[in-house]
Amino acid sequence: METLNARKGRPGGAGHELETALDELYTTPPSGFVARRETLAAAAKTAGRVDDARRIHAARRPTLAA
């Protein structure tokens, strides 16, 4: 069953924005990972998504081998 995000009117539910942010974060080059993580976490917190901000901020920078 597909859920609808009421604020944006799109499929995906509440976790969709978090997944999108994490996808974006992990496609960022390693040199910009930390700065982008902080920016995405701050944006989520400003939008009132404190739990999402906490999860984004807890994301670990991937190793260079990854």
PyMOL CGO cylinders between C-alpha atoms (Angstrom):
from pymol import cmd
from pymol.cgo import CYLINDER

trace = [
    CYLINDER, 0.00, 0.00, 0.00, 1.43, 3.34, -1.04, 0.3, 1, 1, 1, 1, 1, 1,
    CYLINDER, 1.43, 3.34, -1.04, 1.20, 6.28, 1.34, 0.3, 1, 1, 1, 1, 1, 1,
    CYLINDER, 1.20, 6.28, 1.34, 0.89, 9.91, 0.35, 0.3, 1, 1, 1, 1, 1, 1,
    CYLINDER, 0.89, 9.91, 0.35, 2.96, 12.68, 1.84, 0.3, 1, 1, 1, 1, 1, 1,
    CYLINDER, 2.96, 12.68, 1.84, 0.27, 15.19, 2.82, 0.3, 1, 1, 1, 1, 1, 1,
    CYLINDER, 0.27, 15.19, 2.82, 2.56, 18.23, 2.78, 0.3, 1, 1, 1, 1, 1, 1,
    CYLINDER, 2.56, 18.23, 2.78, 4.01, 17.64, -0.65, 0.3, 1, 1, 1, 1, 1, 1,
    CYLINDER, 4.01, 17.64, -0.65, 1.23, 15.61, -2.25, 0.3, 1, 1, 1, 1, 1, 1,
    CYLINDER, 1.23, 15.61, -2.25, 3.59, 12.93, -3.47, 0.3, 1, 1, 1, 1, 1, 1,
    CYLINDER, 3.59, 12.93, -3.47, 4.06, 9.23, -2.75, 0.3, 1, 1, 1, 1, 1, 1,
    CYLINDER, 4.06, 9.23, -2.75, 6.56, 8.05, -0.21, 0.3, 1, 1, 1, 1, 1, 1,
    CYLINDER, 6.56, 8.05, -0.21, 5.28, 8.97, 3.23, 0.3, 1, 1, 1, 1, 1, 1,
    CYLINDER, 5.28, 8.97, 3.23, 7.19, 10.63, 6.02, 0.3, 1, 1, 1, 1, 1, 1,
    CYLINDER, 7.19, 10.63, 6.02, 10.48, 8.79, 5.41, 0.3, 1, 1, 1, 1, 1, 1,
    CYLINDER, 10.48, 8.79, 5.41, 10.73, 9.81, 1.78, 0.3, 1, 1, 1, 1, 1, 1,
    CYLINDER, 10.73, 9.81, 1.78, 12.43, 13.14, 2.53, 0.3, 1, 1, 1, 1, 1, 1,
    CYLINDER, 12.43, 13.14, 2.53, 14.95, 11.43, 4.80, 0.3, 1, 1, 1, 1, 1, 1,
    CYLINDER, 14.95, 11.43, 4.80, 15.76, 8.81, 2.17, 0.3, 1, 1, 1, 1, 1, 1,
    CYLINDER, 15.76, 8.81, 2.17, 16.18, 11.50, -0.47, 0.3, 1, 1, 1, 1, 1, 1,
    CYLINDER, 16.18, 11.50, -0.47, 18.53, 13.50, 1.77, 0.3, 1, 1, 1, 1, 1, 1,
    CYLINDER, 18.53, 13.50, 1.77, 20.64, 10.43, 2.58, 0.3, 1, 1, 1, 1, 1, 1,
    CYLINDER, 20.64, 10.43, 2.58, 20.79, 9.44, -1.10, 0.3, 1, 1, 1, 1, 1, 1,
    CYLINDER, 20.79, 9.44, -1.10, 22.00, 12.93, -1.94, 0.3, 1, 1, 1, 1, 1, 1,
    CYLINDER, 22.00, 12.93, -1.94, 24.49, 12.86, 0.91, 0.3, 1, 1, 1, 1, 1, 1,
    CYLINDER, 24.49, 12.86, 0.91, 26.06, 9.56, -0.12, 0.3, 1, 1, 1, 1, 1, 1,
    CYLINDER, 26.06, 9.56, -0.12, 26.48, 10.72, -3.73, 0.3, 1, 1, 1, 1, 1, 1,
    CYLINDER, 26.48, 10.72, -3.73, 28.44, 13.77, -2.54, 0.3, 1, 1, 1, 1, 1, 1,
    CYLINDER, 28.44, 13.77, -2.54, 32.22, 13.52, -3.07, 0.3, 1, 1, 1, 1, 1, 1,
    CYLINDER, 32.22, 13.52, -3.07, 34.04, 12.53, 0.15, 0.3, 1, 1, 1, 1, 1, 1,
    CYLINDER, 34.04, 12.53, 0.15, 35.72, 15.94, 0.41, 0.3, 1, 1, 1, 1, 1, 1,
    CYLINDER, 35.72, 15.94, 0.41, 32.33, 17.67, 0.67, 0.3, 1, 1, 1, 1, 1, 1,
    CYLINDER, 32.33, 17.67, 0.67, 30.53, 15.03, 2.72, 0.3, 1, 1, 1, 1, 1, 1,
    CYLINDER, 30.53, 15.03, 2.72, 30.76, 16.65, 6.16, 0.3, 1, 1, 1, 1, 1, 1,
    CYLINDER, 30.76, 16.65, 6.16, 29.74, 20.11, 4.97, 0.3, 1, 1, 1, 1, 1, 1,
    CYLINDER, 29.74, 20.11, 4.97, 26.79, 18.71, 3.00, 0.3, 1, 1, 1, 1, 1, 1,
    CYLINDER, 26.79, 18.71, 3.00, 25.73, 16.54, 5.96, 0.3, 1, 1, 1, 1, 1, 1,
    CYLINDER, 25.73, 16.54, 5.96, 25.64, 19.60, 8.22, 0.3, 1, 1, 1, 1, 1, 1,
    CYLINDER, 25.64, 19.60, 8.22, 23.66, 21.59, 5.64, 0.3, 1, 1, 1, 1, 1, 1,
    CYLINDER, 23.66, 21.59, 5.64, 21.08, 18.82, 5.15, 0.3, 1, 1, 1, 1, 1, 1,
    CYLINDER, 21.08, 18.82, 5.15, 20.73, 18.26, 8.91, 0.3, 1, 1, 1, 1, 1, 1,
    CYLINDER, 20.73, 18.26, 8.91, 20.24, 21.98, 9.53, 0.3, 1, 1, 1, 1, 1, 1,
    CYLINDER, 20.24, 21.98, 9.53, 17.60, 22.16, 6.77, 0.3, 1, 1, 1, 1, 1, 1,
    CYLINDER, 17.60, 22.16, 6.77, 15.70, 19.23, 8.25, 0.3, 1, 1, 1, 1, 1, 1,
    CYLINDER, 15.70, 19.23, 8.25, 15.83, 20.76, 11.73, 0.3, 1, 1, 1, 1, 1, 1,
    CYLINDER, 15.83, 20.76, 11.73, 14.61, 24.13, 10.41, 0.3, 1, 1, 1, 1, 1, 1,
    CYLINDER, 14.61, 24.13, 10.41, 11.72, 22.33, 8.69, 0.3, 1, 1, 1, 1, 1, 1,
    CYLINDER, 11.72, 22.33, 8.69, 10.72, 20.83, 12.04, 0.3, 1, 1, 1, 1, 1, 1,
    CYLINDER, 10.72, 20.83, 12.04, 11.95, 17.32, 11.24, 0.3, 1, 1, 1, 1, 1, 1,
    CYLINDER, 11.95, 17.32, 11.24, 14.16, 16.93, 14.32, 0.3, 1, 1, 1, 1, 1, 1,
    CYLINDER, 14.16, 16.93, 14.32, 14.35, 13.12, 14.12, 0.3, 1, 1, 1, 1, 1, 1,
    CYLINDER, 14.35, 13.12, 14.12, 15.39, 13.29, 10.47, 0.3, 1, 1, 1, 1, 1, 1,
    CYLINDER, 15.39, 13.29, 10.47, 18.02, 15.91, 11.33, 0.3, 1, 1, 1, 1, 1, 1,
    CYLINDER, 18.02, 15.91, 11.33, 19.42, 13.63, 14.02, 0.3, 1, 1, 1, 1, 1, 1,
    CYLINDER, 19.42, 13.63, 14.02, 19.61, 10.66, 11.63, 0.3, 1, 1, 1, 1, 1, 1,
    CYLINDER, 19.61, 10.66, 11.63, 21.27, 12.75, 8.90, 0.3, 1, 1, 1, 1, 1, 1,
    CYLINDER, 21.27, 12.75, 8.90, 23.79, 14.14, 11.38, 0.3, 1, 1, 1, 1, 1, 1,
    CYLINDER, 23.79, 14.14, 11.38, 24.60, 10.59, 12.56, 0.3, 1, 1, 1, 1, 1, 1,
    CYLINDER, 24.60, 10.59, 12.56, 25.45, 9.43, 9.01, 0.3, 1, 1, 1, 1, 1, 1,
    CYLINDER, 25.45, 9.43, 9.01, 29.07, 8.34, 8.75, 0.3, 1, 1, 1, 1, 1, 1,
    CYLINDER, 29.07, 8.34, 8.75, 31.36, 9.50, 5.99, 0.3, 1, 1, 1, 1, 1, 1,
    CYLINDER, 31.36, 9.50, 5.99, 32.15, 6.55, 3.70, 0.3, 1, 1, 1, 1, 1, 1,
    CYLINDER, 32.15, 6.55, 3.70, 35.71, 5.32, 3.40, 0.3, 1, 1, 1, 1, 1, 1,
    CYLINDER, 35.71, 5.32, 3.40, 37.62, 6.11, 0.25, 0.3, 1, 1, 1, 1, 1, 1,
    CYLINDER, 37.62, 6.11, 0.25, 37.59, 2.42, -0.66, 0.3, 1, 1, 1, 1, 1, 1,
    CYLINDER, 37.59, 2.42, -0.66, 33.79, 2.42, -0.68, 0.3, 1, 1, 1, 1, 1, 1,
]
cmd.load_cgo(trace, "trace")
